[in-house]
Amino acid sequence: MLLIGLTGGIATGKSTVSNIFSSEPHSLPVIDADSLAHSVILPGTPAYRKILKNFLSTTPGLLHDPETDPNPSPLGPSINRKVLGRRVFGTSEANKRDIKILNGIVHPAMPLDKKIGFADVVIWNNDSEEELKKEIGLFVGRYKRRRPWIWTFIMQTFWPATGVVIAWRLLGNFLKRRRLDAKAAKQQ
């Protein structure tokens, strides 16, 4: 199985490359973790409320001005991700503390069906459960050593590789059964 992690700074072509991957003739499965992360922090969501509770009083400009908000919502102003990014990304102890808080809010809010979809992509492209566990373990180890602050499996950033492990553990028996059933169907 080949997993492709696509990372890079602003305007480096991540979206262009992901569109090439997902379009004909390739039609590869693409998981855009950035879009998923953005969707869970929209106004009105539990993650949005938790971010405000943890950061609003100490982060000037955290919310967009309602008059110029690029993503207007009747539920309130959207979070200014650039301002939040300046707050949580860096090398200070405060940055490290704040990114842990933010990750603790955003990651659990990721939709379970998306995690299942990702686990399915990984499972379908492996020959055995042991191979899958080995690959996930190796990837998680490399990811934690090399880039503890940013990563991507197939697309852009913010969803940790550990989400795969969590999804695998959470759905273990269900997914194993589904894989075995699918293999049996292929053999018939």
Buried (B, 14 or more C-beta within 10 A) or exposed (E): EEBEBBEEEEEEEBBEBBEEBBEEEEEEBBBBBBEBBBBBBBBEBEBBBBBBEBBEEEBEEBBBEEEEBEEBBEEBBBBBBEBBEEBBEBEEEEBEEBBEBBBEBBBEBBEEEBBBBBBBBBBEBBEEBEEBEEBBEEBBEEBEEEEEEEBBBBBBBBBBBBBBBBBBEBBEEEBBEBBEEEEEEEEE
